[in-house]
Amino acid sequence: MKPAAASLALGLAMGLVLAPPLCAEDLAPKPAPDDDGFSLMEEGAKLILRGMMDEMEPAFQEMDKALTEIKPMMQELAPRLKELVVLLGDLENFHPPEVLPNGDVLIRRKVPLVPKIGPQLPGPHGEIEL
């Protein structure tokens, strides 16, 4: 994984982990005035979390920019991906892809498809294959 991608993934994970505590700090009960030990720990934790969020903010902004740029392409690709999902069905029906020496990629079914038997359409000259 590239260093930029790894740091972006780490930043996203940290943001997701740290976001609920930051939002919940307003809802948390305030410590009693004689409880100095816990209030100092709480303040220290807040400072650490705020520092992490400040460090991660540029990565989040970069990720937001990249997702905004990619959105039109994904919207264009979505119908084709849906068609592919319908065509393939469950991926458990396939073996892992194989790369041949010439560069071709084969994806084999574990159990071959049973051909659908139904009305056959006549060919271009009116013939029907039996």
A tleap script that builds the chain and sets N, CA, C and O, in Angstrom:
source leaprc.protein.ff14SB
mol = sequence {
  NMET LYS PRO ALA ALA ALA SER LEU ALA LEU
  GLY LEU ALA MET GLY LEU VAL LEU ALA PRO
  PRO LEU CYS ALA GLU ASP LEU ALA PRO LYS
  PRO ALA PRO ASP ASP ASP GLY PHE SER LEU
  MET GLU GLU GLY ALA LYS LEU ILE LEU ARG
  GLY MET MET ASP GLU MET GLU PRO ALA PHE
  GLN GLU MET ASP LYS ALA LEU THR GLU ILE
  LYS PRO MET MET GLN GLU LEU ALA PRO ARG
  LEU LYS GLU LEU VAL VAL LEU LEU GLY ASP
  LEU GLU ASN PHE HIE PRO PRO GLU VAL LEU
  PRO ASN GLY ASP VAL LEU ILE ARG ARG LYS
  VAL PRO LEU VAL PRO LYS ILE GLY PRO GLN
  LEU PRO GLY PRO HIE GLY GLU ILE GLU CLEU
}
set mol.1.N position { 0.859 -1.176 0.000 }
set mol.1.CA position { 0.000 0.000 0.000 }
set mol.1.C position { 0.896 1.225 0.000 }
set mol.1.O position { 1.902 1.248 0.708 }
set mol.2.N position { 0.557 2.236 -0.771 }
set mol.2.CA position { 1.344 3.458 -0.844 }
set mol.2.C position { 1.275 4.194 0.486 }
set mol.2.O position { 0.275 4.101 1.198 }
set mol.3.N position { 2.339 4.928 0.827 }
set mol.3.CA position { 2.329 5.653 2.105 }
set mol.3.C position { 1.178 6.640 2.223 }
set mol.3.O position { 0.591 6.780 3.296 }
set mol.4.N position { 0.850 7.326 1.133 }
set mol.4.CA position { -0.255 8.295 1.191 }
set mol.4.C position { -1.580 7.585 1.441 }
set mol.4.O position { -2.410 8.058 2.217 }
set mol.5.N position { -1.773 6.449 0.779 }
set mol.5.CA position { -3.018 5.698 0.965 }
set mol.5.C position { -3.090 5.119 2.367 }
set mol.5.O position { -4.158 5.082 2.978 }
set mol.6.N position { -1.939 4.664 2.880 }
set mol.6.CA position { -1.926 4.104 4.225 }
set mol.6.C position { -2.242 5.178 5.252 }
set mol.6.O position { -3.004 4.941 6.189 }
set mol.7.N position { -1.657 6.361 5.079 }
set mol.7.CA position { -1.931 7.422 6.051 }
set mol.7.C position { -3.372 7.900 5.937 }
set mol.7.O position { -3.989 8.257 6.941 }
set mol.8.N position { -3.914 7.907 4.715 }
set mol.8.CA position { -5.309 8.299 4.539 }
set mol.8.C position { -6.237 7.285 5.201 }
set mol.8.O position { -7.208 7.657 5.859 }
set mol.9.N position { -5.929 5.995 5.022 }
set mol.9.CA position { -6.749 4.954 5.647 }
set mol.9.C position { -6.646 5.026 7.163 }
set mol.9.O position { -7.646 4.884 7.867 }
set mol.10.N position { -5.429 5.249 7.667 }
set mol.10.CA position { -5.246 5.377 9.109 }
set mol.10.C position { -6.000 6.589 9.633 }
set mol.10.O position { -6.622 6.534 10.695 }
set mol.11.N position { -5.943 7.676 8.888 }
set mol.11.CA position { -6.652 8.887 9.303 }
set mol.11.C position { -8.151 8.682 9.344 }
set mol.11.O position { -8.823 9.117 10.280 }
set mol.12.N position { -8.672 8.019 8.329 }
set mol.12.CA position { -10.110 7.750 8.304 }
set mol.12.C position { -10.508 6.866 9.483 }
set mol.12.O position { -11.512 7.120 10.149 }
set mol.13.N position { -9.714 5.831 9.733 }
set mol.13.CA position { -10.027 4.938 10.848 }
set mol.13.C position { -9.972 5.691 12.175 }
set mol.13.O position { -10.858 5.530 13.014 }
set mol.14.N position { -8.948 6.503 12.368 }
set mol.14.CA position { -8.835 7.270 13.608 }
set mol.14.C position { -10.003 8.245 13.742 }
set mol.14.O position { -10.545 8.433 14.831 }
set mol.15.N position { -10.383 8.862 12.623 }
set mol.15.CA position { -11.502 9.801 12.663 }
set mol.15.C position { -12.795 9.121 13.052 }
set mol.15.O position { -13.585 9.661 13.826 }
set mol.16.N position { -13.011 7.927 12.510 }
set mol.16.CA position { -14.232 7.201 12.841 }
set mol.16.C position { -14.232 6.744 14.295 }
set mol.16.O position { -15.275 6.720 14.949 }
set mol.17.N position { -13.055 6.384 14.792 }
set mol.17.CA position { -12.963 5.930 16.174 }
set mol.17.C position { -13.097 7.095 17.146 }
set mol.17.O position { -13.707 6.964 18.207 }
set mol.18.N position { -12.526 8.227 16.778 }
set mol.18.CA position { -12.468 9.351 17.703 }
set mol.18.C position { -13.665 10.289 17.606 }
set mol.18.O position { -13.899 11.080 18.520 }
set mol.19.N position { -14.416 10.218 16.533 }
set mol.19.CA position { -15.534 11.148 16.357 }
set mol.19.C position { -16.610 10.990 17.438 }
set mol.19.O position { -17.060 12.004 17.972 }
set mol.20.N position { -17.042 9.783 17.786 }
set mol.20.CA position { -18.083 9.675 18.820 }
set mol.20.C position { -17.676 10.266 20.166 }
set mol.20.O position { -18.496 10.937 20.793 }
set mol.21.N position { -16.413 10.043 20.654 }
set mol.21.CA position { -16.077 10.662 21.938 }
set mol.21.C position { -16.097 12.190 21.880 }
set mol.21.O position { -16.488 12.843 22.847 }
set mol.22.N position { -15.677 12.761 20.748 }
set mol.22.CA position { -15.679 14.218 20.654 }
set mol.22.C position { -17.100 14.765 20.643 }
set mol.22.O position { -17.372 15.818 21.220 }
set mol.23.N position { -18.004 14.047 19.986 }
set mol.23.CA position { -19.394 14.499 19.953 }
set mol.23.C position { -20.054 14.284 21.311 }
set mol.23.O position { -20.940 15.045 21.702 }
set mol.24.N position { -19.630 13.266 22.018 }
set mol.24.CA position { -20.273 12.920 23.274 }
set mol.24.C position { -19.795 13.779 24.438 }
set mol.24.O position { -20.394 13.748 25.513 }
set mol.25.N position { -18.717 14.551 24.239 }
set mol.25.CA position { -18.190 15.307 25.369 }
set mol.25.C position { -19.179 16.344 25.888 }
set mol.25.O position { -19.158 16.667 27.075 }
set mol.26.N position { -20.043 16.870 25.026 }
set mol.26.CA position { -21.042 17.839 25.477 }
set mol.26.C position { -22.133 17.177 26.310 }
set mol.26.O position { -22.741 17.819 27.167 }
set mol.27.N position { -22.383 15.889 26.058 }
set mol.27.CA position { -23.447 15.179 26.752 }
set mol.27.C position { -22.977 14.547 28.058 }
set mol.27.O position { -23.792 14.168 28.899 }
set mol.28.N position { -21.663 14.435 28.224 }
set mol.28.CA position { -21.134 13.769 29.414 }
set mol.28.C position { -21.389 14.622 30.648 }
set mol.28.O position { -21.334 15.850 30.575 }
set mol.29.N position { -21.670 13.978 31.789 }
set mol.29.CA position { -21.874 14.739 33.026 }
set mol.29.C position { -20.571 15.410 33.453 }
set mol.29.O position { -19.488 14.850 33.277 }
set mol.30.N position { -20.683 16.591 34.005 }
set mol.30.CA position { -19.512 17.336 34.463 }
set mol.30.C position { -19.020 16.727 35.775 }
set mol.30.O position { -19.828 16.351 36.624 }
set mol.31.N position { -17.691 16.628 35.945 }
set mol.31.CA position { -17.165 16.045 37.185 }
set mol.31.C position { -17.422 16.952 38.382 }
set mol.31.O position { -17.575 18.166 38.248 }
set mol.32.N position { -17.463 16.346 39.516 }
set mol.32.CA position { -17.655 17.106 40.757 }
set mol.32.C position { -16.416 17.964 41.007 }
set mol.32.O position { -15.316 17.573 40.615 }
set mol.33.N position { -16.570 19.132 41.654 }
set mol.33.CA position { -15.427 20.014 41.874 }
set mol.33.C position { -14.305 19.367 42.686 }
set mol.33.O position { -13.146 19.741 42.506 }
set mol.34.N position { -14.597 18.419 43.566 }
set mol.34.CA position { -13.551 17.817 44.386 }
set mol.34.C position { -12.872 16.633 43.687 }
set mol.34.O position { -12.009 15.982 44.274 }
set mol.35.N position { -13.254 16.355 42.446 }
set mol.35.CA position { -12.740 15.219 41.696 }
set mol.35.C position { -11.631 15.669 40.744 }
set mol.35.O position { -11.763 15.488 39.533 }
set mol.36.N position { -10.538 16.253 41.259 }
set mol.36.CA position { -9.477 16.823 40.424 }
set mol.36.C position { -8.745 15.775 39.596 }
set mol.36.O position { -8.362 16.064 38.462 }
set mol.37.N position { -8.541 14.591 40.110 }
set mol.37.CA position { -7.809 13.561 39.376 }
set mol.37.C position { -8.476 13.204 38.068 }
set mol.37.O position { -7.818 13.148 37.029 }
set mol.38.N position { -9.774 12.963 38.105 }
set mol.38.CA position { -10.480 12.596 36.892 }
set mol.38.C position { -10.603 13.782 35.945 }
set mol.38.O position { -10.529 13.594 34.731 }
set mol.39.N position { -10.786 14.980 36.449 }
set mol.39.CA position { -10.928 16.129 35.557 }
set mol.39.C position { -9.610 16.400 34.839 }
set mol.39.O position { -9.625 16.799 33.674 }
set mol.40.N position { -8.467 16.195 35.502 }
set mol.40.CA position { -7.174 16.370 34.838 }
set mol.40.C position { -6.984 15.318 33.750 }
set mol.40.O position { -6.480 15.625 32.669 }
set mol.41.N position { -7.384 14.084 34.030 }
set mol.41.CA position { -7.293 13.018 33.023 }
set mol.41.C position { -8.190 13.336 31.830 }
set mol.41.O position { -7.810 13.141 30.676 }
set mol.42.N position { -9.370 13.823 32.132 }
set mol.42.CA position { -10.314 14.176 31.074 }
set mol.42.C position { -9.747 15.298 30.208 }
set mol.42.O position { -9.827 15.229 28.981 }
set mol.43.N position { -9.189 16.307 30.815 }
set mol.43.CA position { -8.610 17.422 30.061 }
set mol.43.C position { -7.439 16.948 29.209 }
set mol.43.O position { -7.285 17.371 28.063 }
set mol.44.N position { -6.613 16.066 29.775 }
set mol.44.CA position { -5.489 15.525 29.009 }
set mol.44.C position { -5.967 14.729 27.803 }
set mol.44.O position { -5.415 14.856 26.710 }
set mol.45.N position { -6.981 13.918 28.002 }
set mol.45.CA position { -7.529 13.130 26.891 }
set mol.45.C position { -8.108 14.045 25.824 }
set mol.45.O position { -7.931 13.802 24.630 }
set mol.46.N position { -8.803 15.101 26.251 }
set mol.46.CA position { -9.366 16.052 25.283 }
set mol.46.C position { -8.266 16.711 24.467 }
set mol.46.O position { -8.401 16.866 23.253 }
set mol.47.N position { -7.178 17.099 25.125 }
set mol.47.CA position { -6.067 17.736 24.416 }
set mol.47.C position { -5.443 16.782 23.397 }
set mol.47.O position { -5.114 17.184 22.281 }
set mol.48.N position { -5.286 15.531 23.785 }
set mol.48.CA position { -4.713 14.540 22.865 }
set mol.48.C position { -5.632 14.339 21.666 }
set mol.48.O position { -5.173 14.321 20.524 }
set mol.49.N position { -6.918 14.188 21.921 }
set mol.49.CA position { -7.872 13.957 20.835 }
set mol.49.C position { -7.961 15.169 19.909 }
set mol.49.O position { -8.022 15.018 18.688 }
set mol.50.N position { -7.967 16.360 20.484 }
set mol.50.CA position { -8.011 17.565 19.640 }
set mol.50.C position { -6.754 17.661 18.788 }
set mol.50.O position { -6.821 18.039 17.618 }
set mol.51.N position { -5.607 17.321 19.369 }
set mol.51.CA position { -4.357 17.338 18.610 }
set mol.51.C position { -4.400 16.364 17.441 }
set mol.51.O position { -3.967 16.687 16.335 }
set mol.52.N position { -4.925 15.171 17.695 }
set mol.52.CA position { -5.045 14.174 16.622 }
set mol.52.C position { -5.983 14.664 15.530 }
set mol.52.O position { -5.696 14.514 14.342 }
set mol.53.N position { -7.089 15.243 15.928 }
set mol.53.CA position { -8.047 15.744 14.935 }
set mol.53.C position { -7.443 16.882 14.117 }
set mol.53.O position { -7.687 16.973 12.914 }
set mol.54.N position { -6.666 17.743 14.749 }
set mol.54.CA position { -6.010 18.823 14.013 }
set mol.54.C position { -5.009 18.262 13.011 }
set mol.54.O position { -4.883 18.776 11.900 }
set mol.55.N position { -4.292 17.200 13.407 }
set mol.55.CA position { -3.339 16.583 12.488 }
set mol.55.C position { -4.043 15.884 11.332 }
set mol.55.O position { -3.516 15.849 10.221 }
set mol.56.N position { -5.212 15.334 11.575 }
set mol.56.CA position { -5.918 14.571 10.553 }
set mol.56.C position { -6.750 15.440 9.628 }
set mol.56.O position { -7.161 14.979 8.563 }
set mol.57.N position { -7.007 16.671 9.999 }
set mol.57.CA position { -7.881 17.535 9.207 }
set mol.57.C position { -7.423 17.684 7.753 }
set mol.57.O position { -8.267 17.596 6.861 }
set mol.58.N position { -6.114 17.908 7.460 }
set mol.58.CA position { -5.704 17.996 6.054 }
set mol.58.C position { -5.983 16.713 5.279 }
set mol.58.O position { -6.373 16.770 4.113 }
set mol.59.N position { -5.789 15.566 5.907 }
set mol.59.CA position { -6.050 14.297 5.219 }
set mol.59.C position { -7.538 14.155 4.914 }
set mol.59.O position { -7.913 13.681 3.841 }
set mol.60.N position { -8.391 14.568 5.864 }
set mol.60.CA position { -9.833 14.506 5.617 }
set mol.60.C position { -10.242 15.449 4.491 }
set mol.60.O position { -11.092 15.102 3.671 }
set mol.61.N position { -9.655 16.616 4.446 }
set mol.61.CA position { -9.973 17.562 3.375 }
set mol.61.C position { -9.523 17.013 2.024 }
set mol.61.O position { -10.236 17.152 1.030 }
set mol.62.N position { -8.340 16.389 1.982 }
set mol.62.CA position { -7.844 15.788 0.744 }
set mol.62.C position { -8.756 14.643 0.298 }
set mol.62.O position { -9.050 14.499 -0.889 }
set mol.63.N position { -9.204 13.827 1.269 }
set mol.63.CA position { -10.090 12.720 0.949 }
set mol.63.C position { -11.427 13.246 0.426 }
set mol.63.O position { -11.981 12.686 -0.521 }
set mol.64.N position { -11.950 14.310 1.028 }
set mol.64.CA position { -13.204 14.904 0.577 }
set mol.64.C position { -13.067 15.412 -0.853 }
set mol.64.O position { -13.971 15.233 -1.669 }
set mol.65.N position { -11.947 16.039 -1.153 }
set mol.65.CA position { -11.705 16.550 -2.510 }
set mol.65.C position { -11.650 15.396 -3.514 }
set mol.65.O position { -12.236 15.482 -4.593 }
set mol.66.N position { -10.947 14.317 -3.157 }
set mol.66.CA position { -10.833 13.165 -4.056 }
set mol.66.C position { -12.197 12.510 -4.279 }
set mol.66.O position { -12.523 12.137 -5.406 }
set mol.67.N position { -12.986 12.370 -3.231 }
set mol.67.CA position { -14.314 11.765 -3.376 }
set mol.67.C position { -15.237 12.642 -4.210 }
set mol.67.O position { -16.060 12.131 -4.969 }
set mol.68.N position { -15.107 13.953 -4.078 }
set mol.68.CA position { -15.915 14.872 -4.883 }
set mol.68.C position { -15.556 14.744 -6.361 }
set mol.68.O position { -16.435 14.781 -7.223 }
set mol.69.N position { -14.256 14.591 -6.654 }
set mol.69.CA position { -13.820 14.440 -8.049 }
set mol.69.C position { -14.259 13.107 -8.638 }
set mol.69.O position { -14.559 13.028 -9.829 }
set mol.70.N position { -14.298 12.071 -7.830 }
set mol.70.CA position { -14.609 10.724 -8.312 }
set mol.70.C position { -16.110 10.485 -8.451 }
set mol.70.O position { -16.522 9.579 -9.176 }
set mol.71.N position { -16.930 11.277 -7.775 }
set mol.71.CA position { -18.375 11.049 -7.733 }
set mol.71.C position { -19.016 10.942 -9.115 }
set mol.71.O position { -19.786 10.006 -9.334 }
set mol.72.N position { -18.741 11.861 -10.079 }
set mol.72.CA position { -19.381 11.727 -11.397 }
set mol.72.C position { -19.009 10.426 -12.107 }
set mol.72.O position { -19.850 9.820 -12.772 }
set mol.73.N position { -17.760 9.998 -11.970 }
set mol.73.CA position { -17.345 8.750 -12.610 }
set mol.73.C position { -18.063 7.554 -11.988 }
set mol.73.O position { -18.462 6.631 -12.698 }
set mol.74.N position { -18.228 7.568 -10.668 }
set mol.74.CA position { -18.907 6.461 -10.003 }
set mol.74.C position { -20.393 6.423 -10.369 }
set mol.74.O position { -20.972 5.346 -10.509 }
set mol.75.N position { -21.008 7.598 -10.523 }
set mol.75.CA position { -22.412 7.622 -10.913 }
set mol.75.C position { -22.582 7.077 -12.330 }
set mol.75.O position { -23.586 6.431 -12.631 }
set mol.76.N position { -21.606 7.335 -13.198 }
set mol.76.CA position { -21.659 6.812 -14.561 }
set mol.76.C position { -21.420 5.308 -14.582 }
set mol.76.O position { -21.991 4.597 -15.409 }
set mol.77.N position { -20.580 4.826 -13.675 }
set mol.77.CA position { -20.213 3.422 -13.637 }
set mol.77.C position { -21.244 2.554 -12.904 }
set mol.77.O position { -21.289 1.343 -13.123 }
set mol.78.N position { -22.057 3.142 -12.054 }
set mol.78.CA position { -22.992 2.386 -11.211 }
set mol.78.C position { -23.923 1.462 -11.997 }
set mol.78.O position { -24.060 0.300 -11.613 }
set mol.79.N position { -24.570 1.911 -13.078 }
set mol.79.CA position { -25.463 0.981 -13.809 }
set mol.79.C position { -24.717 -0.220 -14.375 }
set mol.79.O position { -25.250 -1.330 -14.392 }
set mol.80.N position { -23.489 -0.009 -14.838 }
set mol.80.CA position { -22.710 -1.118 -15.395 }
set mol.80.C position { -22.319 -2.104 -14.293 }
set mol.80.O position { -22.311 -3.315 -14.512 }
set mol.81.N position { -22.000 -1.587 -13.124 }
set mol.81.CA position { -21.666 -2.471 -12.014 }
set mol.81.C position { -22.879 -3.288 -11.581 }
set mol.81.O position { -22.743 -4.461 -11.236 }
set mol.82.N position { -24.063 -2.681 -11.597 }
set mol.82.CA position { -25.280 -3.414 -11.252 }
set mol.82.C position { -25.519 -4.547 -12.244 }
set mol.82.O position { -25.892 -5.650 -11.845 }
set mol.83.N position { -25.305 -4.283 -13.544 }
set mol.83.CA position { -25.456 -5.319 -14.562 }
set mol.83.C position { -24.476 -6.463 -14.312 }
set mol.83.O position { -24.828 -7.634 -14.454 }
set mol.84.N position { -23.246 -6.115 -13.940 }
set mol.84.CA position { -22.224 -7.128 -13.674 }
set mol.84.C position { -22.600 -7.978 -12.470 }
set mol.84.O position { -22.405 -9.194 -12.487 }
set mol.85.N position { -23.133 -7.358 -11.431 }
set mol.85.CA position { -23.549 -8.097 -10.240 }
set mol.85.C position { -24.681 -9.061 -10.581 }
set mol.85.O position { -24.687 -10.198 -10.109 }
set mol.86.N position { -25.630 -8.624 -11.390 }
set mol.86.CA position { -26.736 -9.498 -11.797 }
set mol.86.C position { -26.202 -10.648 -12.642 }
set mol.86.O position { -26.643 -11.787 -12.487 }
set mol.87.N position { -25.257 -10.362 -13.533 }
set mol.87.CA position { -24.696 -11.390 -14.406 }
set mol.87.C position { -23.909 -12.428 -13.612 }
set mol.87.O position { -24.046 -13.626 -13.857 }
set mol.88.N position { -23.085 -11.979 -12.662 }
set mol.88.CA position { -22.236 -12.900 -11.906 }
set mol.88.C position { -22.976 -13.615 -10.792 }
set mol.88.O position { -22.711 -14.788 -10.527 }
set mol.89.N position { -23.891 -12.933 -10.141 }
set mol.89.CA position { -24.559 -13.526 -8.992 }
set mol.89.C position { -23.615 -13.559 -7.805 }
set mol.89.O position { -22.874 -12.605 -7.569 }
set mol.90.N position { -23.640 -14.655 -7.057 }
set mol.90.CA position { -22.811 -14.795 -5.865 }
set mol.90.C position { -21.376 -15.121 -6.274 }
set mol.90.O position { -21.151 -16.017 -7.087 }
set mol.91.N position { -20.409 -14.400 -5.717 }
set mol.91.CA position { -19.012 -14.635 -6.059 }
set mol.91.C position { -18.492 -15.962 -5.522 }
set mol.91.O position { -17.421 -16.417 -5.922 }
set mol.92.N position { -19.242 -16.584 -4.620 }
set mol.92.CA position { -18.849 -17.893 -4.116 }
set mol.92.C position { -18.968 -18.956 -5.207 }
set mol.92.O position { -18.442 -20.058 -5.051 }
set mol.93.N position { -19.654 -18.640 -6.312 }
set mol.93.CA position { -19.810 -19.586 -7.414 }
set mol.93.C position { -18.568 -19.672 -8.288 }
set mol.93.O position { -18.541 -20.467 -9.227 }
set mol.94.N position { -17.534 -18.876 -8.007 }
set mol.94.CA position { -16.362 -18.788 -8.869 }
set mol.94.C position { -15.092 -19.137 -8.120 }
set mol.94.O position { -14.976 -18.909 -6.916 }
set mol.95.N position { -14.134 -19.702 -8.862 }
set mol.95.CA position { -12.789 -19.922 -8.343 }
set mol.95.C position { -12.046 -18.587 -8.358 }
set mol.95.O position { -12.471 -17.657 -9.045 }
set mol.96.N position { -10.946 -18.477 -7.613 }
set mol.96.CA position { -10.153 -17.240 -7.684 }
set mol.96.C position { -9.622 -17.029 -9.107 }
set mol.96.O position { -9.396 -18.003 -9.826 }
set mol.97.N position { -9.422 -15.793 -9.519 }
set mol.97.CA position { -8.922 -15.525 -10.876 }
set mol.97.C position { -7.533 -16.125 -11.090 }
set mol.97.O position { -6.712 -16.174 -10.174 }
set mol.98.N position { -7.290 -16.581 -12.323 }
set mol.98.CA position { -5.975 -17.095 -12.724 }
set mol.98.C position { -5.419 -16.164 -13.791 }
set mol.98.O position { -6.143 -15.743 -14.693 }
set mol.99.N position { -4.138 -15.845 -13.689 }
set mol.99.CA position { -3.480 -15.042 -14.710 }
set mol.99.C position { -2.625 -15.982 -15.539 }
set mol.99.O position { -1.714 -16.627 -15.020 }
set mol.100.N position { -2.923 -16.058 -16.836 }
set mol.100.CA position { -2.185 -16.921 -17.742 }
set mol.100.C position { -0.871 -16.250 -18.133 }
set mol.100.O position { -0.728 -15.039 -17.964 }
set mol.101.N position { 0.100 -17.021 -18.659 }
set mol.101.CA position { 1.389 -16.434 -19.048 }
set mol.101.C position { 1.268 -15.311 -20.082 }
set mol.101.O position { 2.108 -14.411 -20.119 }
set mol.102.N position { 0.223 -15.360 -20.925 }
set mol.102.CA position { 0.060 -14.303 -21.929 }
set mol.102.C position { -0.655 -13.065 -21.374 }
set mol.102.O position { -0.883 -12.102 -22.106 }
set mol.103.N position { -1.008 -13.089 -20.088 }
set mol.103.CA position { -1.633 -11.927 -19.460 }
set mol.103.C position { -3.143 -12.013 -19.357 }
set mol.103.O position { -3.762 -11.175 -18.701 }
set mol.104.N position { -3.751 -13.005 -19.989 }
set mol.104.CA position { -5.201 -13.157 -19.886 }
set mol.104.C position { -5.589 -13.543 -18.463 }
set mol.104.O position { -4.823 -14.208 -17.765 }
set mol.105.N position { -6.760 -13.133 -18.041 }
set mol.105.CA position { -7.264 -13.462 -16.715 }
set mol.105.C position { -8.493 -14.350 -16.888 }
set mol.105.O position { -9.446 -13.984 -17.576 }
set mol.106.N position { -8.458 -15.528 -16.250 }
set mol.106.CA position { -9.587 -16.452 -16.310 }
set mol.106.C position { -10.270 -16.487 -14.955 }
set mol.106.O position { -9.619 -16.576 -13.914 }
set mol.107.N position { -11.578 -16.418 -14.986 }
set mol.107.CA position { -12.375 -16.579 -13.771 }
set mol.107.C position { -13.327 -17.728 -14.059 }
set mol.107.O position { -14.303 -17.569 -14.792 }
set mol.108.N position { -13.037 -18.886 -13.477 }
set mol.108.CA position { -13.813 -20.099 -13.761 }
set mol.108.C position { -14.928 -20.281 -12.737 }
set mol.108.O position { -14.767 -19.974 -11.556 }
set mol.109.N position { -16.067 -20.790 -13.219 }
set mol.109.CA position { -17.171 -21.149 -12.328 }
set mol.109.C position { -16.840 -22.452 -11.630 }
set mol.109.O position { -16.193 -23.322 -12.213 }
set mol.110.N position { -17.277 -22.595 -10.388 }
set mol.110.CA position { -17.088 -23.844 -9.664 }
set mol.110.C position { -18.030 -24.911 -10.217 }
set mol.110.O position { -17.629 -26.057 -10.418 }
set mol.111.N position { -19.269 -24.532 -10.458 }
set mol.111.CA position { -20.266 -25.438 -11.037 }
set mol.111.C position { -20.748 -24.789 -12.328 }
set mol.111.O position { -21.230 -23.657 -12.307 }
set mol.112.N position { -20.624 -25.501 -13.464 }
set mol.112.CA position { -21.043 -24.893 -14.738 }
set mol.112.C position { -22.524 -24.538 -14.733 }
set mol.112.O position { -23.337 -25.194 -14.081 }
set mol.113.N position { -22.853 -23.493 -15.469 }
set mol.113.CA position { -24.253 -23.084 -15.609 }
set mol.113.C position { -25.005 -24.108 -16.438 }
set mol.113.O position { -24.473 -24.640 -17.412 }
set mol.114.N position { -26.207 -24.376 -16.062 }
set mol.114.CA position { -27.075 -25.247 -16.846 }
set mol.114.C position { -27.756 -24.363 -17.884 }
set mol.114.O position { -28.391 -23.367 -17.538 }
set mol.115.N position { -27.623 -24.732 -19.172 }
set mol.115.CA position { -28.256 -23.884 -20.193 }
set mol.115.C position { -29.772 -23.881 -20.023 }
set mol.115.O position { -30.382 -24.899 -19.698 }
set mol.116.N position { -30.353 -22.730 -20.247 }
set mol.116.CA position { -31.810 -22.593 -20.148 }
set mol.116.C position { -32.441 -23.180 -21.406 }
set mol.116.O position { -32.074 -22.836 -22.530 }
set mol.117.N position { -33.392 -24.068 -21.185 }
set mol.117.CA position { -34.084 -24.682 -22.313 }
set mol.117.C position { -35.422 -23.969 -22.463 }
set mol.117.O position { -36.207 -23.886 -21.519 }
set mol.118.N position { -35.659 -23.474 -23.626 }
set mol.118.CA position { -36.894 -22.748 -23.874 }
set mol.118.C position { -37.107 -22.608 -25.367 }
set mol.118.O position { -36.429 -23.260 -26.160 }
set mol.119.N position { -38.024 -21.780 -25.742 }
set mol.119.CA position { -38.267 -21.629 -27.175 }
set mol.119.C position { -37.046 -21.033 -27.860 }
set mol.119.O position { -36.483 -20.031 -27.420 }
set mol.120.N position { -36.651 -21.693 -28.970 }
set mol.120.CA position { -35.505 -21.208 -29.725 }
set mol.120.C position { -35.994 -20.329 -30.866 }
set mol.120.O position { -36.995 -20.623 -31.520 }
set mol.121.N position { -35.274 -19.262 -31.081 }
set mol.121.CA position { -35.632 -18.352 -32.167 }
set mol.121.C position { -35.022 -18.849 -33.464 }
set mol.121.O position { -33.911 -19.380 -33.460 }
set mol.122.N position { -35.719 -18.689 -34.558 }
set mol.122.CA position { -35.164 -19.111 -35.845 }
set mol.122.C position { -33.957 -18.260 -36.215 }
set mol.122.O position { -33.866 -17.093 -35.833 }
set mol.123.N position { -33.019 -18.861 -36.970 }
set mol.123.CA position { -31.830 -18.164 -37.441 }
set mol.123.C position { -32.175 -17.163 -38.535 }
set mol.123.O position { -33.351 -16.921 -38.811 }
set mol.124.N position { -31.159 -16.582 -39.157 }
set mol.124.CA position { -31.408 -15.546 -40.173 }
set mol.124.C position { -32.140 -16.071 -41.409 }
set mol.124.O position { -32.819 -15.314 -42.102 }
set mol.125.N position { -31.998 -17.384 -41.683 }
set mol.125.CA position { -32.672 -17.941 -42.849 }
set mol.125.C position { -33.849 -18.829 -42.464 }
set mol.125.O position { -34.292 -19.646 -43.271 }
set mol.126.N position { -34.359 -18.683 -41.251 }
set mol.126.CA position { -35.529 -19.408 -40.810 }
set mol.126.C position { -35.251 -20.780 -40.242 }
set mol.126.O position { -36.189 -21.498 -39.896 }
set mol.127.N position { -33.972 -21.174 -40.132 }
set mol.127.CA position { -33.656 -22.511 -39.623 }
set mol.127.C position { -33.644 -22.516 -38.093 }
set mol.127.O position { -33.356 -21.509 -37.446 }
set mol.128.N position { -33.967 -23.682 -37.544 }
set mol.128.CA position { -33.932 -23.873 -36.092 }
set mol.128.C position { -32.984 -25.022 -35.821 }
set mol.128.O position { -33.113 -26.100 -36.400 }
set mol.129.N position { -32.019 -24.781 -34.925 }
set mol.129.CA position { -31.038 -25.817 -34.618 }
set mol.129.C position { -31.650 -26.776 -33.604 }
set mol.129.O position { -32.244 -26.354 -32.612 }
set mol.130.N position { -31.497 -28.076 -33.869 }
set mol.130.CA position { -32.058 -29.098 -32.978 }
set mol.130.C position { -31.050 -29.618 -32.022 }
set mol.130.O position { -31.363 -30.484 -31.205 }
savepdb mol mol.pdb
quit
